[in-house]
Amino acid sequence: MSNMSNRPDIKASDVKRLLLRIYRRYQGGEISDGKAYREAFVLNSVLKAIEISDLEERLQEIENTLRRANE
């Protein structure tokens, strides 16, 4: 899958770091409940997309391996 923007791919570890940053800002009173929820919701959506994409790639590799083995 090609990256359509000039930005580097975001990894799950990046999302984890950003979620922890939201948590610290929330605990420190820097952001409201609503803002923390909205930011975390978006990041969790990104994390889910990363997980699905990784699983799709792994499944494709398995399918390719099985296809080559049966040729």
Backbone as a ProteinNet text record, in pm:
[ID]
protein_1_A
[PRIMARY]
MSNMSNRPDIKASDVKRLLLRIYRRYQGGEISDGKAYREAFVLNSVLKAIEISDLEERLQEIENTLRRANE
[TERTIARY]
85.1	0	89.5	63.8	149.3	99.9	193.8	162.9	131.4	7.9	-35.5	9.1	58.6	106.6	257.7	314.6	459	497.1	397	423.6	460.4	550.1	588.1	471.8	476	373.4	376.1	258.2	246.1	239.4	317.2	320.2	237.1	201.9	124.4	196.7	328	404.4	389.9	373.7	350.3	215	114.4	-19.7	-18.8	51.7	62	121.3	227.2	291.8	194.6	118.6	22.7	-92	-137.9	-243.1	-195.1	-70.4	-14.2	-3.2	30.4	37.7	-100.2	-204	-341.1	-374.9	-342.8	-372	-303.5	-176.8	-103.7	-164.1	-200.4	-262.4	-396.5	-472.8	-601.9	-581.7	-490.5	-464.3	-410.5	-336.6	-280.9	-379.4	-499.9	-601.8	-583.7	-496.7	-471.6	-583.2	-652.3	-761.4	-884.7	-999.8	-1127.1	-1152.9	-1254.1	-1296.7	-1331.1	-1408.2	-1453.8	-1340.5	-1245.5	-1131.1	-1046.6	-1023.2	-946.2	-1016.7	-1148.4	-1224.9	-1214.3	-1233	-1228.5	-1091.5	-986.9	-851.7	-821.7	-859.7	-835.3	-917.6	-1039.1	-1124.5	-1058.3	-1008.4	-942	-818.8	-737.9	-616.3	-648.6	-753	-792.4	-842.1	-904.8	-945.9	-823.4	-722.7	-597.7	-531.8	-529.3	-468.8	-539.9	-671.2	-748.4	-712.8	-700.9	-664.7	-525	-432.4	-296.6	-301.9	-376.6	-387.4	-446.9	-553.5	-617.7	-523.1	-455.1	-360.9	-249.2	-196.1	-90.2	-140.8	-262.4	-319.4	-342.7	-388.4	-408.2	-276.2	-169.7	-39.1	9.3	-8	35.3	-44.8	-176.1	-261.1	-221.4	-192	-150.1	-20.9	72.7	198.4	173.6	84.9	51.6	-12.8	-108.5	-175.4	-76.9	13.9	116.3	205.9	244.6	329.4	256.4	130.7	52.1	32.3	9.3	-10.1	117.2	231.8	360	387	350.1	373.1	285.8	172	79.8	99.5	196.4	221.4	301.7
-117.5	0	123.6	215.7	333.4	443.9	522	635.5	753.5	804.4	906.9	1047.1	1065.5	1197	1192.9	1308.1	1314.2	1286.2	1261.3	1234.8	1088.2	1061.4	921.8	844.3	713	628.5	642.8	638.8	644.4	501.5	471.6	338.1	336.5	216	199.8	263	254.8	314	466.6	527.2	671.8	707.5	626.3	650.1	633.4	533.1	510.7	633.6	687.2	805.6	923.8	941.6	1051.5	1031.3	907.6	880.4	909.7	873.8	903.5	1054	1126.4	1272	1330.6	1278.9	1324.6	1295.6	1175.1	1137.3	1231.8	1260.8	1351.5	1492	1540.1	1672.6	1675.1	1568.1	1558.8	1554.2	1468.3	1455.8	1586	1660.5	1787.3	1903.4	1875.9	1979.8	2073.5	2037.5	2123.4	2116.4	2002.4	1986.7	1930.4	1958.7	1913.9	1767.1	1713.6	1575.7	1558.8	1652.8	1643.6	1645.9	1735.3	1744.6	1617.5	1568.4	1445	1329.4	1321.1	1214.9	1223.4	1343.1	1359.9	1324.3	1373.5	1343.6	1193.9	1132.7	989.4	907.9	951.4	881	878.4	992.2	999.5	908.8	916.9	835.1	686.2	648.7	508.4	461	549.3	515	491.3	575.3	557.6	425.5	397.3	273.1	152.2	155.2	44.8	26.7	136.1	128.3	68.2	105.9	50.2	-100.4	-142.2	-284.1	-362.9	-310.6	-379.5	-387.3	-278.3	-276.2	-377.9	-383.6	-480.3	-623.5	-650.7	-784.6	-818.6	-721.5	-744	-780.4	-708.6	-737	-876.4	-912.1	-1044.4	-1154.5	-1133.6	-1231.9	-1247	-1136.5	-1141.8	-1220.6	-1201	-1275.7	-1425	-1461.3	-1602.5	-1661	-1587.8	-1635.9	-1653.1	-1558.7	-1569.6	-1690.6	-1714.5	-1830	-1958.9	-1968.3	-2089.2	-2108.3	-2000	-2007.8	-2060.6	-2006.6	-2051.6	-2199.7	-2240.9	-2378.5	-2476.4	-2429.3	-2517	-2510.4	-2436.1	-2426.8	-2542.3
0	0	0	-89.1	-98.9	-7.5	40.8	126.1	35.4	39.6	-54.6	-15.2	106.4	147.3	162.5	190.5	211.7	356.3	439.9	581	600.3	694.7	719.3	779.8	765	825	976.7	1034.9	1180	1231	1333.1	1391.3	1518.7	1562.7	1685.6	1804.5	1805.3	1916.1	1917.7	1799.3	1791.9	1853.5	1821.7	1875.1	2026.7	2075	2219.9	2287.9	2228.9	2285.6	2289.5	2182.1	2176.8	2275.4	2291	2389.4	2531.1	2560.6	2692.9	2715.4	2610.6	2620	2651.9	2586.8	2616.3	2762.1	2806.1	2944.7	3043.4	3019.1	3109.6	3108.4	2989.3	2979.8	3052.5	3039.6	3108.2	3259.4	3304.6	3449.1	3507.1	3426.8	3472.2	3463.6	3415.5	3406.5	3287.8	3194.7	3078.3	2975.3	2969.8	2873.7	2943.5	2887.4	2944.7	2914.1	2982	2955.2	2807.7	2755.8	2618.1	2517.9	2540.5	2448.4	2456.1	2576.3	2593	2522.8	2537.6	2473.7	2321.8	2267.3	2121.7	2065	2129.5	2081	2090.5	2203	2220.5	2120.5	2091.9	1996.2	1858.5	1814.7	1683.9	1682.6	1786.9	1791	1797.3	1869.6	1874.5	1738.7	1662.7	1526	1438.7	1453.9	1379.8	1419.5	1548.5	1597	1538.4	1535	1477.5	1329.8	1256.6	1114.9	1097.5	1184	1178.8	1202.4	1304.7	1337.2	1221	1160.7	1048.7	929.7	900.9	789.3	810.2	931.1	961.5	943.1	988.4	973.4	826.2	748.4	604.6	537.4	572.3	513.2	550.7	677.5	722.5	653.5	641.2	574.3	428.3	362.2	222.7	207.3	298.9	295	312.5	403.5	426.2	301.1	243.4	122.7	7.6	-6.8	-112.4	-91.1	32.1	65.4	32.5	71.1	42.8	-107.3	-179.4	-323.9	-392	-350	-408.5	-374.4	-254.1	-212	-291.7	-339.3	-413.7	-564.8	-611.2	-756.3	-805.7
[MASK]
+++++++++++++++++++++++++++++++++++++++++++++++++++++++++++++++++++++++

